[in-house]
Amino acid sequence: MSVRSLDALPRQRLAELGQRVIEGGSVSREEAAFLFQLNQPADIFDLLSWANRIREHFKGNKVHLCSIVNAKAGGCSENCSFCSQSSFYQTGSPKYGFIDPEPVQNAAEEAQRHGVTAVGLVAAWKGLQEGPMLDEVCDRIREMAQSGKARPDASLGIIKSPRVAERLKEAGLECYGHNLESSRRFFPKHCTTHTFEDRLQTIQHLKSAGIKICSGGIIGMGETWEDRLDMAFTLREIGANVVPVNILNPIPGTPFENVTPLPPMEILQTIACFRFILPRQEIMVAGGRTVNLRDLQSMVFLAGASALMVGNYLTTLNQPIEKDLQMLRDLGLDPDWDNHGFADQSAPIGSCPPAAAREPAVV
């Protein structure tokens, strides 16, 4: 068989899988493994191209923007090896209790000025239980929801009681962030103070309360491509609505401080594989993108990303939001997303978004 015909095999298979996903089908684990194992530059660029086509088909040229507020910093009881806020490690990370209304209102106002859809309240603790702290959290959520300036999201750790999830929903919470972080197999290598099953149970309580799920993970912790594949399929099984892809930013003082960074093209390939597996989900590029992707940040959309976390992260800096907005304008992408809900994910399989939303992105 000639070199030319051998090269045509991956290209043909990519086209078959990409077209099937666009038509409402899905990829199997074996097929996804093929995508993760592509290793020739030309094949990887073909993969990115098809991921971009899938994004355009289901998302048009719209990009979902969100930001976060570190609502309670440092002193966390969990030993997550990537986190500078864990009480197990000496990182110099700031520490303070649950914030007052004013910083949350300021974050919502800034989000509104820049057209950011959602603001997430993030707290460094194990989880949330019934009691005075839940009352205070619900107050912050209710205040943001009533202001109409941004969609109130939250990431408040493990929830063991269905009633807590119901209280959050009653306060106006629409979407809850609770990352799986990695595969079930790899999870004990970065956290032993709670389990993968604890996280799945939390997600089930939230879904039962009618709250949308923002759940993804961190790549670059030393996991294999099989771990990333398993995480993506678990996210598909649980019905995550928004899937954040974080890239490890090694923090001095944490057990992962000396982990070798992922090559940018491997990051982009992972995002593209996620788009094939999760065609309707908002795939959001979040923490670590500026450090790890550098000048290739704009290529996340070619790789299939449809959402971006803007503004600073919990304990590390991001590039200025004005630079992100200019990047989107340069690509012909539209962050002015009037639909703050998730209707595009619940459309019948195989259907297309409205014509106005299918304007091609220049990527």
Buried (B, 14 or more C-beta within 10 A) or exposed (E): EEEEEEEEEBBEBBBEBBEBBBEBEBBEEEBBBBBBEBEEEEBBBBBBBBBBBBBBBBBBBBBBBBBBBBBBBBBBBBBBBBBBBBEBBEBEBEEEEBBEEEEBBEBBBBBBEBBBBBBBBBBBBBBBBEEEBBEBBBEBBBBBBEBEBBBBBBBBBBBEBEEBBBBBBEBBBBBBBBBBBBBBBBBEBBBEEBBBEBBBBBBBBBBEBEBBBBBBBBBBBBBEBBBBBBBBBBBBEBEBBBBBBBBBBBBEBBBBBEBEBBEBBBBBBBBBBBBBBBBBBBBBBBBBBBBBBEEBBBBBBBBBBBBBBBBBBBBBEBBEBEEBBEBBEEBEBBBEBEEEEBEBBEBEEEEEBEEEBBBEBEB
